[in-house]
Structure formats: structure tokens, C-alpha cells
Amino acid sequence: MTSPLSPEARPAWSALATHYDMIAPLHLRDLFAQDPQRGERLCLEAAGVFLDYSKNRVTDQTLGLLFQLAAQSGLRQRIDAMFSGERINLTEGRPVLHTALRAPRGASVLVDGENVVPQVHEVLDRMSAFCDQVRGGAWKGHTGKPIKNVVNVGIGGSDLGPAMAYQALQHFARRDMRFRFVSNVDGTDFAEATRDLDPEQTLFVIASKTFTTLETMTNAHTARAWSLAGLGGDPQSVQRHFVALSTNAEAVAAFGIDTKQMFGFWDWVGGRYSMDSAIGLSTMLAVGPGAFKDMLAGFHEMDEHFRTAPFDRNLPVIKALLSIWYNDFFGAQTVAVLPYSQYLKRFPAYLQQLAMESNGKHIRLDGSRVDVDTSPIYWGEPGTNGQHSFYQLIHQGTRLIPSDFIAFAHSNNPLGRHHDLLVANVFAQAESLAFGKTTAQVEAEGTPAALVPHRVFDGNRPSNVLMLDRLTPKALGRLVALYEHDVFTQGVIWGIDSFDQWGVELGKVLASRIVPELVDESTPDLSHDSSTNALIRRYRELKRAGH
């Protein structure tokens, strides 16, 4: 029996399946020829973001059915439930209120009857005061020197968000300070991040809600040892060179960090949605409290747009429904995210966690197994680099790869004609993907007959173009919130919980079992499968041989 949460139980889904048979053979060349105003009609600007979605394989009927699907899926009710603090993360029994992190001072967001906005701003105020001290030189290290190096130690959302934001906003960051990010439990990550740093001027930001995360705390203890070694071994020095982003005061104090330098957040904030919470402390240290608050304002603008706009004028909803259309009807398995800004080179990696950890699920909210494909694979690189590597596959490969192009009207580093050339490539790539190059056009160029098939571009490859004025803190907030709500909307359509992540647990549990088996001086009694047992034995042999 089909679950009521299955999209296949909704009339619009069946209608879309039938409609797909009519749409699939149509080419974007024909759609544009039939509607000369298509490029002007199928676009939308809101919250500082312009979206051109005209180069998608849809008609007005397609869009109408997709909006019906959203309505029949209860999207409006789910949006209201999220913003009002209902416990929509069912498997963990939690509200989902990353939107409260950017609510303006004086707003009201209730969790169990308590307004959490004052708590949010209390932490932001403490963060701002601390950042002003560090950036202004009032906060001194153990030997009296000012802090010039900040190392963020985290994993997952406690690393990807701050690292992406720092890279994205580097234009606005302090250039007399260095910012590094350590996440991988591979010791190389820590070694390379600290190789050229002076312990006397280095501050470590340890980001772990529970202060027990294996990778983060392994790196944190290595950082503590490194710092103590460079500061004469005085345990009191930890208080001047470490701060904690955590809620476990006991563990933070045991580590040696003054709990006055502990910045907390809440269980209604998922890690991949936390870059605008205390987890963003390293970002605030880099760009300053004012710029960080501008970023929060950008988030809030997109939040309000998503919360209030009708579906047919709602940027995240439109993007999400187009993704559903390609993922579940065309069988497209990936989405290419192509930011034409070198500052956004970590943005595709950030979206990988946001989308795939959120919607990489095979069980619905009611415990039934999904019967359609859920999250596509997100990937990408900044342009124009990608044009000289994987764009060949997007243009002439056998797979359909919907693409998001992200562009800015103004550069933060205007150098001659660089930016015009950059943006010209955005428009040219989207145009060539959509319309391609026919056999007749290739032959008209005098191409030898044997080469004609190789130079034909089928086109009909869909894309969105997202354009913003300039990459500022506010623009980054708008862009991230747009994708957050895009991902949430997809999850609602599929009937899944986008806010848990049980899939990351099993490997971690097994790893904790295997570690002692790798380091035990005596030969351990192994009880894994034959492959894992053989790998453990081989590793132990190589390790012994290397001594």
C-alpha cells in the first residue's frame, strides 16, 4: 500500500508522469521559438537574487503541475510548522529553527512557549565583544602578544560552513590575520595548518557541541599539546589560546578552557545549518561583527521571502520543484553548481553536505521506505576552471546534468576586462547548453564531413542562472538561505526528514570498535567479515614493519 507521504499518492505526480511523456521530446529551441518572450517571463527577482529559469525543459503546464504538487504535499503547512518552532525533526523530537539564528532583535520565535531570540542575541553580543577584543588587540596571548592566527577545529558543518564563509568573504577579512581550518583526523591536516604559525599568537576555536566528537577532539588535544609545547608547558596558557563552541561546560572546563569563553548553541540547530550561530565565530573574527550581522540580515531576507511568497513567485520553491522534475522524471542523478566567483570555490562542497546529508534518505517520516529517488548528487567547481575540465561531459556526454550558474554583476576585484569576460562565459555556457549546435550549423562552417558528428552539440541541457549584484556578506547570506530552503522543499515533496543524519552514525560506531584492534600490542581476536579482518591484519603487519 502506498504511503500517504509518497509523492506518487498525489494527483499532480501522476499528471506530471503523463505530462513528462509529452515534454521529453521537446527541445528548448522549440520552446523559445514558440514563445519569444520566454526569457522575460520565466525569471524572478526577490531578496536581492535574480533567477532566470527560462532555460529549463518546462512549459507553463509543467510549472502549474509542479506548483500543484507542492500544495498537495502540504508545503505551506510544513513551512509554517518550521518557522513556528514545531518539532518537525521527528526522529530526534526537535524543532528546526536555524531561521531563529538570523531573526532580528525584538522578534519572537517560540520553543516550548519560550522566545529564543533573546538567547540568540545574547550569544551574538558575547561573540561580538570577544571579536572586538581579539581584532582590536586587547585580547592578548599567554605571553602578552596579540592574536594574529586563528585556527578553527571542527568537522562537518562546524568546518564546512565557516571555511566556506571565510573563503567567500575573504575580500572583507582582516589581511593582517591568518585563518586556518582543521577538520580531517588525518594528522597532515593539523600539521600543515600550523606549520608556519607562532603558538604565542595563535588562537584555536574548538567547535563541538558535545565536546566529544572524535575527529574534532582528537585534533583539539593535538592542538593543546602543540600550543603548550610552544608556550613553556603552562596549563594556564590554554585559557588565552583556546575558546569553545559547545554546550558541554564540564568537558570544556576539563580541557582547560575558561567557560566564559564558551559560546553555545541549541539542539534545534543542525550542524549543516549552523554557520550563522556560534559556529560562525571564526567567520566573525575574520570579517568583524558588522559584516557578520550583514550576513545574518541577508539570511533573514531570504527567510522572509520563502515564508511569505506564493509558490509561483518563490525562489527556493521554484528551484526545488525544478530539481524534483529532473531528478524523479528525467532520471537526472546530479546537479552541477557552478559559481563564477573564485571566492565561492568551497560553495559546492558546502552544498554537498547541506543537500546530501539532509535528503540522502530512503525512509519517510512515517517509517515507510521511499519509492522514488531522493537527493541528487551535488558537485561543481568555480568557473571558468570547470570549463576546461568537466564541462565536456555536461555538453556532449550521455547524462543529463542540470546546472546552476551563479554570477555577480560587479566584481570585488575589478581588473581591466576580467569580470566582463567572466560573466560573458556564464551567459555563453547557459546559452550553448540550451541550444547547442546543429548538424546544419556545423556543416555551414565548412567542417569536413568526418568531423561533423564530433562538433555537433545536441543542446537541450537545462540550467538556472542566479545573479546577484556583488558578493557581499549580505549576498552570501541570501544565497545560502536560498539553497537551505530549496533543500527543505525537496524533502517535503519526498516526505522525508531533512534534519536528521543517522546515516553518519554506523561507520563512526564501527570505527570506535576497530581502533583498539589496530593499536593493541597483543594479537586481537577479530570478529569482522573476512575482508575487514584481512585489512586489519595487513595494516598491523605494515605498521610493525615500519617501526
VEXDREN-2710 file (C-alpha; in Angstrom, 1 decimal):
% VEXDREN-2710
k/r/px/py/pz
1/MET/0.0/0.0/0.0
2/THR/1.3/3.4/-1.0
3/SER/2.2/5.7/2.0
4/PRO/0.2/8.9/2.1
5/LEU/3.6/10.7/2.4
6/SER/4.6/9.3/-1.0
7/PRO/4.6/11.9/-3.8
8/GLU/3.1/9.1/-6.0
9/ALA/0.0/9.3/-3.9
10/ARG/-0.7/12.8/-5.1
11/PRO/-2.7/13.5/-8.3
12/ALA/-0.2/16.1/-9.5
13/TRP/2.5/13.4/-9.5
14/SER/0.5/11.2/-11.8
15/ALA/-0.3/14.1/-14.0
16/LEU/3.4/15.0/-14.2
17/ALA/4.3/11.5/-15.2
18/THR/1.8/11.7/-18.1
19/HIS/3.0/15.2/-18.9
20/TYR/6.6/14.1/-19.0
21/ASP/5.9/11.8/-22.0
22/MET/4.8/15.0/-23.9
23/ILE/7.6/17.2/-22.7
24/ALA/10.6/14.8/-23.0
25/PRO/10.8/15.1/-26.9
26/LEU/10.5/18.9/-26.9
27/HIS/13.7/20.9/-27.4
28/LEU/14.5/24.2/-25.7
29/ARG/15.0/25.7/-29.2
30/ASP/11.3/25.0/-30.0
31/LEU/10.1/26.3/-26.6
32/PHE/11.9/29.6/-27.2
33/ALA/10.8/29.8/-30.8
34/GLN/7.2/29.3/-29.8
35/ASP/7.4/31.9/-27.0
36/PRO/9.7/34.9/-28.0
37/GLN/9.1/36.4/-24.5
38/ARG/10.0/33.2/-22.6
39/GLY/13.3/34.7/-21.3
40/GLU/11.5/37.7/-19.9
41/ARG/8.6/35.7/-18.4
42/LEU/10.4/32.8/-16.7
43/CYS/12.5/34.8/-14.4
44/LEU/12.1/36.2/-10.9
45/GLU/13.9/38.6/-8.6
46/ALA/13.5/38.6/-4.9
47/ALA/15.6/39.2/-1.8
48/GLY/18.4/40.5/-3.9
49/VAL/18.7/37.4/-6.1
50/PHE/17.7/37.3/-9.8
51/LEU/16.8/33.8/-11.1
52/ASP/16.5/33.1/-14.8
53/TYR/14.8/29.7/-15.1
54/SER/13.7/30.0/-18.7
55/LYS/16.3/27.5/-19.9
56/ASN/14.6/24.6/-18.2
57/ARG/12.6/21.9/-20.1
58/VAL/9.3/23.1/-18.8
59/THR/6.1/24.7/-20.1
60/ASP/3.6/26.7/-18.2
61/GLN/1.6/23.5/-17.8
62/THR/4.7/21.8/-16.3
63/LEU/5.1/24.6/-13.8
64/GLY/1.4/24.6/-12.9
65/LEU/1.5/20.9/-12.1
66/LEU/4.7/21.3/-10.1
67/PHE/3.0/24.1/-8.0
68/GLN/0.0/21.8/-7.5
69/LEU/2.4/19.1/-6.3
70/ALA/3.9/21.5/-3.7
71/ALA/0.4/22.4/-2.5
72/GLN/-0.8/18.7/-2.4
73/SER/2.4/17.8/-0.4
74/GLY/1.4/20.3/2.3
75/LEU/4.4/22.5/1.7
76/ARG/2.7/25.6/3.1
77/GLN/1.8/23.8/6.3
78/ARG/5.4/22.5/6.6
79/ILE/6.9/25.9/6.1
80/ASP/4.6/27.4/8.8
81/ALA/5.4/24.5/11.1
82/MET/9.2/25.0/10.7
83/PHE/9.1/28.8/11.3
84/SER/6.7/28.4/14.3
85/GLY/9.0/26.0/16.2
86/GLU/7.1/22.8/15.8
87/ARG/9.1/19.6/16.3
88/ILE/9.4/18.8/12.6
89/ASN/12.6/16.8/13.1
90/LEU/10.5/13.8/14.2
91/THR/13.2/11.2/14.7
92/GLU/15.1/13.4/17.1
93/GLY/12.0/15.2/18.5
94/ARG/13.4/18.6/17.8
95/PRO/12.3/21.9/16.3
96/VAL/14.2/23.1/13.3
97/LEU/15.0/26.8/13.8
98/HIS/18.1/27.8/12.0
99/THR/15.9/30.7/10.9
100/ALA/15.8/32.0/14.5
101/LEU/19.6/32.4/14.3
102/ARG/19.1/35.4/12.0
103/ALA/15.8/36.7/13.4
104/PRO/16.2/40.4/14.2
105/ARG/16.5/41.6/17.8
106/GLY/13.0/42.0/19.1
107/ALA/11.4/39.2/17.0
108/SER/9.6/36.3/18.7
109/VAL/10.3/32.7/17.9
110/LEU/8.8/30.3/20.5
111/VAL/10.2/26.9/21.5
112/ASP/8.0/25.3/24.2
113/GLY/6.5/28.6/24.9
114/GLU/9.8/30.4/25.4
115/ASN/11.1/33.1/23.0
116/VAL/14.6/32.0/21.9
117/VAL/15.5/35.2/20.0
118/PRO/16.9/36.9/23.2
119/GLN/19.1/33.9/23.8
120/VAL/20.4/34.1/20.2
121/HIS/21.3/37.7/20.5
122/GLU/22.9/37.3/23.9
123/VAL/25.3/34.8/22.3
124/LEU/25.8/37.1/19.3
125/ASP/26.6/40.0/21.6
126/ARG/29.2/38.0/23.5
127/MET/30.7/36.8/20.2
128/SER/30.9/40.4/19.0
129/ALA/32.5/41.6/22.2
130/PHE/35.1/38.9/22.1
131/CYS/35.8/39.5/18.4
132/ASP/36.3/43.2/19.0
133/GLN/38.8/42.3/21.8
134/VAL/40.8/40.0/19.5
135/ARG/40.6/42.1/16.4
136/GLY/41.5/45.3/18.4
137/GLY/44.5/43.7/20.1
138/ALA/43.0/43.9/23.7
139/TRP/42.9/40.1/23.9
140/LYS/46.5/39.0/24.5
141/GLY/48.0/35.6/24.3
142/HIS/49.7/34.0/27.3
143/THR/53.0/35.9/26.7
144/GLY/51.3/39.2/26.1
145/LYS/51.4/39.1/22.3
146/PRO/48.2/39.9/20.3
147/ILE/46.5/37.1/18.4
148/LYS/47.4/37.0/14.7
149/ASN/46.4/33.5/13.8
150/VAL/43.0/31.8/14.2
151/VAL/42.6/28.0/13.7
152/ASN/39.1/26.6/13.5
153/VAL/38.9/23.0/14.6
154/GLY/35.7/21.2/13.7
155/ILE/34.2/18.7/11.4
156/GLY/31.1/18.6/9.1
157/GLY/29.0/21.7/9.5
158/SER/31.4/23.0/12.1
159/ASP/34.1/23.2/9.4
160/LEU/32.4/23.4/6.0
161/GLY/30.3/26.4/6.9
162/PRO/33.0/28.6/8.5
163/ALA/35.6/27.5/5.9
164/MET/33.3/28.3/3.0
165/ALA/32.2/31.6/4.5
166/TYR/35.7/32.7/5.2
167/GLN/36.8/31.9/1.7
168/ALA/33.6/33.6/0.2
169/LEU/34.1/36.7/2.3
170/GLN/37.9/36.9/2.1
171/HIS/37.7/40.3/0.4
172/PHE/36.2/41.7/3.7
173/ALA/38.5/39.8/6.0
174/ARG/41.4/41.1/8.1
175/ARG/44.6/40.8/6.0
176/ASP/46.9/41.1/9.0
177/MET/45.5/37.9/10.5
178/ARG/45.7/34.4/9.2
179/PHE/42.7/31.9/9.3
180/ARG/43.1/28.2/9.0
181/PHE/40.6/25.3/9.2
182/VAL/41.4/21.8/10.5
183/SER/38.8/19.1/10.2
184/ASN/40.3/15.8/8.9
185/VAL/41.5/13.4/11.6
186/ASP/44.5/12.8/9.2
187/GLY/47.3/14.4/11.1
188/THR/48.5/16.0/7.9
189/ASP/45.6/18.5/8.1
190/PHE/46.7/19.8/11.5
191/ALA/50.4/19.7/10.7
192/GLU/50.1/21.7/7.5
193/ALA/47.6/24.2/9.1
194/THR/50.0/25.0/11.9
195/ARG/53.4/24.5/10.3
196/ASP/54.2/28.3/10.0
197/LEU/52.3/29.6/13.0
198/ASP/53.6/31.1/16.2
199/PRO/52.0/29.5/19.2
200/GLU/52.3/32.8/21.1
201/GLN/49.9/34.4/18.6
202/THR/47.6/31.6/17.8
203/LEU/44.0/31.1/18.9
204/PHE/42.2/27.8/18.5
205/VAL/38.4/27.8/18.1
206/ILE/37.2/24.3/19.1
207/ALA/33.8/23.6/17.6
208/SER/31.9/20.6/19.0
209/LYS/28.5/20.9/20.6
210/THR/29.1/17.9/22.9
211/PHE/32.9/18.3/23.1
212/THR/33.1/14.6/22.4
213/THR/33.2/14.5/18.5
214/LEU/36.0/12.0/17.7
215/GLU/37.7/13.9/14.9
216/THR/37.4/17.3/16.5
217/MET/38.6/16.3/19.9
218/THR/41.5/14.3/18.5
219/ASN/42.6/17.5/16.7
220/ALA/41.8/19.6/19.7
221/HIS/44.1/17.6/22.0
222/THR/46.8/17.7/19.4
223/ALA/46.3/21.5/19.2
224/ARG/46.5/21.7/23.0
225/ALA/49.8/19.8/23.1
226/TRP/51.2/21.9/20.2
227/SER/50.2/25.1/22.0
228/LEU/51.6/24.0/25.4
229/ALA/54.9/22.9/23.8
230/GLY/55.3/26.4/22.3
231/LEU/54.3/28.2/25.5
232/GLY/56.5/26.6/28.1
233/GLY/54.0/23.9/29.1
234/ASP/52.0/26.2/31.4
235/PRO/48.4/24.8/31.6
236/GLN/47.1/28.3/32.3
237/SER/48.0/29.3/28.8
238/VAL/45.1/27.3/27.4
239/GLN/42.7/29.9/28.7
240/ARG/44.3/32.6/26.5
241/HIS/44.7/30.5/23.3
242/PHE/41.5/28.3/23.2
243/VAL/37.8/29.1/23.0
244/ALA/35.0/26.6/22.8
245/LEU/31.8/26.5/20.6
246/SER/30.0/24.0/22.8
247/THR/27.3/23.3/25.3
248/ASN/29.2/20.9/27.5
249/ALA/30.6/23.2/30.2
250/GLU/32.1/20.4/32.2
251/ALA/34.1/18.9/29.3
252/VAL/35.2/22.4/28.2
253/ALA/36.5/23.2/31.7
254/ALA/38.2/19.9/32.0
255/PHE/40.1/20.7/28.8
256/GLY/41.3/23.9/30.4
257/ILE/39.1/26.4/28.6
258/ASP/37.5/29.1/30.7
259/THR/33.8/28.6/30.3
260/LYS/33.4/32.4/30.0
261/GLN/35.0/31.8/26.6
262/MET/32.4/29.1/25.7
263/PHE/29.8/30.1/23.1
264/GLY/26.8/27.9/23.0
265/PHE/24.1/27.0/20.5
266/TRP/21.0/24.8/20.7
267/ASP/19.7/21.4/19.7
268/TRP/17.3/22.9/17.3
269/VAL/20.3/23.9/15.1
270/GLY/21.6/21.2/12.9
271/GLY/25.3/21.2/12.2
272/ARG/24.9/21.9/8.5
273/TYR/22.6/24.8/9.3
274/SER/24.9/26.3/12.0
275/MET/27.3/28.6/10.2
276/ASP/25.3/31.7/11.4
277/SER/25.4/30.5/15.0
278/ALA/28.3/30.5/17.4
279/ILE/29.9/28.1/14.9
280/GLY/30.5/31.2/12.8
281/LEU/32.9/32.7/15.4
282/SER/35.9/32.3/13.2
283/THR/34.0/34.0/10.4
284/MET/33.1/36.9/12.7
285/LEU/36.8/37.1/13.8
286/ALA/37.8/37.4/10.1
287/VAL/35.2/39.9/8.8
288/GLY/34.1/41.6/12.0
289/PRO/30.8/41.8/13.9
290/GLY/29.3/44.3/11.5
291/ALA/29.8/42.2/8.4
292/PHE/28.6/39.1/10.2
293/LYS/25.4/40.9/11.1
294/ASP/25.0/41.9/7.5
295/MET/25.3/38.3/6.5
296/LEU/22.6/37.4/9.1
297/ALA/20.4/40.2/7.5
298/GLY/20.8/38.5/4.1
299/PHE/19.7/35.2/5.5
300/HIS/16.7/36.8/7.1
301/GLU/15.6/38.5/3.9
302/MET/15.5/35.2/2.1
303/ASP/13.8/33.5/5.1
304/GLU/11.0/36.0/4.9
305/HIS/10.7/35.7/1.1
306/PHE/10.4/31.9/1.4
307/ARG/8.0/32.1/4.3
308/THR/5.6/34.6/2.7
309/ALA/5.8/34.4/-1.1
310/PRO/3.3/32.4/-3.1
311/PHE/4.8/29.3/-4.6
312/ASP/4.9/30.7/-8.2
313/ARG/6.9/33.7/-7.0
314/ASN/9.1/31.9/-4.5
315/LEU/12.7/31.4/-5.4
316/PRO/13.5/28.4/-3.2
317/VAL/10.3/26.6/-4.2
318/ILE/10.8/27.1/-7.9
319/LYS/14.4/25.8/-7.7
320/ALA/13.3/22.8/-5.6
321/LEU/10.5/21.9/-7.9
322/LEU/12.7/22.0/-11.0
323/SER/15.2/19.7/-9.2
324/ILE/12.3/17.3/-8.4
325/TRP/11.3/17.4/-12.1
326/TYR/14.7/16.4/-13.3
327/ASN/15.6/14.0/-10.5
328/ASP/12.4/12.0/-10.5
329/PHE/11.0/12.3/-14.0
330/PHE/14.1/12.7/-16.2
331/GLY/16.3/10.4/-14.1
332/ALA/19.0/13.0/-13.7
333/GLN/21.2/12.0/-10.8
334/THR/23.3/15.0/-10.3
335/VAL/23.2/18.8/-10.1
336/ALA/26.3/20.9/-11.1
337/VAL/26.7/24.0/-9.1
338/LEU/29.0/26.4/-11.0
339/PRO/29.8/29.6/-9.2
340/TYR/31.6/32.2/-11.4
341/SER/33.5/33.6/-8.4
342/GLN/36.8/32.3/-7.2
343/TYR/35.7/33.3/-3.7
344/LEU/33.0/30.7/-3.9
345/LYS/35.3/27.8/-4.7
346/ARG/34.2/26.0/-1.5
347/PHE/30.5/26.6/-2.1
348/PRO/29.8/23.4/-4.0
349/ALA/31.4/21.4/-1.2
350/TYR/29.3/23.2/1.4
351/LEU/26.1/22.3/-0.7
352/GLN/27.2/18.7/-0.8
353/GLN/26.6/18.4/2.9
354/LEU/23.6/20.7/3.0
355/ALA/21.8/18.7/0.3
356/MET/23.0/15.2/0.6
357/GLU/23.2/14.9/4.4
358/SER/19.7/16.4/4.5
359/ASN/17.9/14.4/1.8
360/GLY/20.1/11.4/1.3
361/LYS/17.3/9.3/2.9
362/HIS/15.4/6.1/2.0
363/ILE/12.9/6.2/4.8
364/ARG/9.9/8.6/5.0
365/LEU/8.7/10.4/8.1
366/ASP/6.2/7.6/8.8
367/GLY/8.9/4.9/8.7
368/SER/7.9/3.6/5.2
369/ARG/10.5/3.1/2.5
370/VAL/10.6/5.7/-0.2
371/ASP/9.7/4.6/-3.7
372/VAL/11.2/7.4/-5.7
373/ASP/14.7/8.8/-6.0
374/THR/15.6/11.4/-3.3
375/SER/18.6/13.7/-3.2
376/PRO/20.6/14.2/-6.3
377/ILE/24.4/14.4/-6.1
378/TYR/25.7/18.0/-5.9
379/TRP/29.1/18.8/-7.3
380/GLY/30.9/21.6/-9.1
381/GLU/33.9/24.0/-9.4
382/PRO/34.2/27.7/-9.9
383/GLY/34.1/28.9/-13.5
384/THR/36.0/29.2/-15.7
385/ASN/38.1/26.4/-14.4
386/GLY/35.4/23.8/-14.8
387/GLN/35.0/24.8/-18.5
388/HIS/38.4/23.3/-19.2
389/SER/37.7/20.0/-17.3
390/PHE/34.2/18.6/-16.8
391/TYR/32.0/20.9/-19.0
392/GLN/32.8/18.5/-21.9
393/LEU/30.6/15.9/-20.1
394/ILE/27.8/18.4/-19.5
395/HIS/27.8/19.5/-23.1
396/GLN/28.3/16.3/-25.0
397/GLY/28.1/13.4/-22.5
398/THR/25.3/10.9/-22.3
399/ARG/24.0/12.0/-18.9
400/LEU/21.6/14.9/-18.3
401/ILE/23.1/17.2/-15.8
402/PRO/21.0/20.2/-14.7
403/SER/23.3/23.1/-13.8
404/ASP/23.1/26.2/-11.6
405/PHE/25.3/29.1/-12.8
406/ILE/26.0/31.7/-10.1
407/ALA/27.1/35.1/-11.2
408/PHE/27.7/38.6/-9.9
409/ALA/27.1/41.9/-11.7
410/HIS/30.1/43.6/-10.0
411/SER/33.5/42.2/-9.0
412/ASN/35.1/42.9/-5.7
413/ASN/38.4/43.0/-7.6
414/PRO/37.8/44.9/-10.9
415/LEU/40.8/44.3/-13.1
416/GLY/40.5/45.5/-16.7
417/ARG/38.1/43.3/-18.7
418/HIS/38.4/40.3/-16.4
419/HIS/34.9/40.5/-15.0
420/ASP/33.2/41.1/-18.3
421/LEU/34.9/38.1/-19.7
422/LEU/33.9/36.0/-16.7
423/VAL/30.2/36.9/-16.9
424/ALA/30.2/36.5/-20.7
425/ASN/31.2/32.9/-20.1
426/VAL/28.3/32.4/-17.8
427/PHE/25.8/33.6/-20.4
428/ALA/27.6/31.7/-23.2
429/GLN/27.7/28.4/-21.3
430/ALA/24.0/28.6/-20.4
431/GLU/23.1/29.5/-24.0
432/SER/25.2/26.8/-25.6
433/LEU/23.9/24.1/-23.2
434/ALA/20.3/25.1/-24.0
435/PHE/20.5/25.5/-27.8
436/GLY/23.6/23.5/-28.8
437/LYS/24.8/23.5/-32.4
438/THR/23.0/21.6/-35.1
439/THR/24.5/19.5/-37.9
440/ALA/23.5/22.1/-40.4
441/GLN/25.3/24.8/-38.5
442/VAL/28.4/22.7/-38.3
443/GLU/28.3/21.9/-42.0
444/ALA/27.8/25.6/-42.9
445/GLU/31.1/26.3/-41.2
446/GLY/32.8/24.1/-43.8
447/THR/33.7/21.4/-41.3
448/PRO/35.0/18.2/-43.0
449/ALA/32.2/15.6/-43.1
450/ALA/34.1/13.1/-40.9
451/LEU/34.4/15.7/-38.1
452/VAL/30.8/16.9/-38.3
453/PRO/29.3/14.5/-35.8
454/HIS/32.1/15.3/-33.3
455/ARG/31.3/19.0/-33.4
456/VAL/27.5/18.8/-33.0
457/PHE/26.1/19.8/-29.7
458/ASP/22.6/18.4/-29.0
459/GLY/21.7/21.2/-26.6
460/ASN/18.5/20.8/-24.6
461/ARG/20.6/20.8/-21.4
462/PRO/18.8/22.7/-18.7
463/SER/20.3/25.3/-16.4
464/ASN/19.4/28.1/-14.0
465/VAL/21.3/31.4/-13.9
466/LEU/21.4/33.1/-10.5
467/MET/22.7/36.6/-10.5
468/LEU/23.4/38.9/-7.6
469/ASP/24.8/42.4/-7.6
470/ARG/28.1/41.7/-5.7
471/LEU/29.4/39.1/-3.4
472/THR/29.0/40.8/0.0
473/PRO/28.2/39.3/3.4
474/LYS/24.5/40.0/2.8
475/ALA/24.6/38.4/-0.6
476/LEU/26.2/35.3/0.9
477/GLY/23.5/35.0/3.5
478/ARG/20.8/35.3/0.8
479/LEU/22.5/32.7/-1.3
480/VAL/23.0/30.1/1.4
481/ALA/19.4/30.6/2.7
482/LEU/18.1/30.1/-0.8
483/TYR/19.7/26.7/-1.0
484/GLU/18.7/25.8/2.6
485/HIS/15.0/26.3/1.7
486/ASP/15.4/24.7/-1.7
487/VAL/16.7/21.5/0.1
488/PHE/13.9/21.7/2.7
489/THR/11.2/22.0/0.0
490/GLN/12.6/18.9/-1.9
491/GLY/12.4/16.9/1.4
492/VAL/8.8/17.9/1.9
493/ILE/7.9/16.7/-1.5
494/TRP/9.6/13.3/-0.8
495/GLY/8.0/13.1/2.7
496/ILE/11.4/12.6/4.4
497/ASP/13.0/14.2/7.5
498/SER/15.6/16.6/6.1
499/PHE/17.1/17.3/9.5
500/ASP/18.4/14.1/11.0
501/GLN/21.5/12.3/9.8
502/TRP/21.5/8.8/11.1
503/GLY/23.5/7.6/8.1
504/VAL/26.7/9.1/9.5
505/GLU/26.5/7.0/12.7
506/LEU/27.2/3.4/11.7
507/GLY/30.6/4.0/10.3
508/LYS/31.6/6.0/13.4
509/VAL/30.5/3.2/15.7
510/LEU/32.4/0.6/13.8
511/ALA/35.5/2.8/13.7
512/SER/35.5/3.0/17.5
513/ARG/35.5/-0.8/17.6
514/ILE/38.3/-1.1/15.1
515/VAL/40.7/1.5/16.7
516/PRO/41.7/-0.8/19.6
517/GLU/42.2/-3.7/17.2
518/LEU/44.8/-1.6/15.2
519/VAL/46.8/-0.5/18.3
520/ASP/46.5/-3.5/20.6
521/GLU/50.0/-4.8/21.4
522/SER/48.7/-8.4/21.6
523/THR/47.1/-10.0/18.6
524/PRO/43.4/-9.1/18.8
525/ASP/40.6/-11.7/18.3
526/LEU/38.9/-10.3/15.2
527/SER/35.2/-10.9/14.5
528/HIS/34.5/-8.8/11.4
529/ASP/33.9/-10.1/7.9
530/SER/36.8/-11.8/6.2
531/SER/37.7/-8.7/4.2
532/THR/37.8/-6.3/7.2
533/ASN/39.7/-8.9/9.3
534/ALA/42.3/-9.3/6.5
535/LEU/42.7/-5.5/6.1
536/ILE/43.2/-5.1/9.9
537/ARG/45.9/-7.8/9.9
538/ARG/47.6/-6.3/6.9
539/TYR/47.7/-2.8/8.4
540/ARG/49.2/-4.2/11.7
541/GLU/51.8/-6.0/9.7
542/LEU/52.8/-2.9/7.7
543/LYS/52.8/-0.9/10.9
544/ARG/55.1/-3.3/12.7
545/ALA/57.4/-3.4/9.6
546/GLY/57.7/0.3/9.6
547/HIS/58.9/0.6/13.2
END
